Amino acid sequence: MPAAYQIRVYEKQQLLHSAEVSDPVEIGRQFDDNEPLYCQSTSAGRHRYVVARLNELNISRQHVLLESAGEDRIRLTNLSKNRPVHVPGSTLRPNAAAAELTLPPRSNNGREKPAH
């Protein structure tokens, strides 16, 4: 049975949107202006969740892939060709670097530094 995740999108420590998404899920910015912000879709057996506008270039169109990696763990893969993904204790380099994380992970995808 596919896992489900609660995704929360913050900007300047303010919650902008929250959604439950299914495993596996690709997260990224809009492909074009017609793709609604915060929409969810499915293509080729993969769910997609749009978290950034087309002009937010610090988030790739296909930024990360989340997949279940066992109980209370996920595998996060950087799908970006040129953007790193920052997770606790690591930076995933572009082009398919991956890490397994214990839930709930936090990722700062280039917006601003998280508060400690």
HELIX and SHEET records of a PDB file:
SHEET    1   A 2 ALA A   4  GLU A  11  0                                        
SHEET    2   A 2 GLN A  14  SER A  22 -1                                        
SHEET    1   B 6 GLN A  40  SER A  43  0                                        
SHEET    2   B 6 ARG A  46  ALA A  52 -1                                        
SHEET    3   B 6 VAL A  25  ARG A  29  1                                        
SHEET    4   B 6 VAL A  64  SER A  68 -1                                        
SHEET    5   B 6 ARG A  73  ASN A  78 -1                                        
SHEET    6   B 6 ALA A  98  THR A 102 -1                                        
SHEET    1   C 2 VAL A  85  VAL A  87  0                                        
SHEET    2   C 2 SER A  90  LEU A  92 -1                                        
END                                                                             
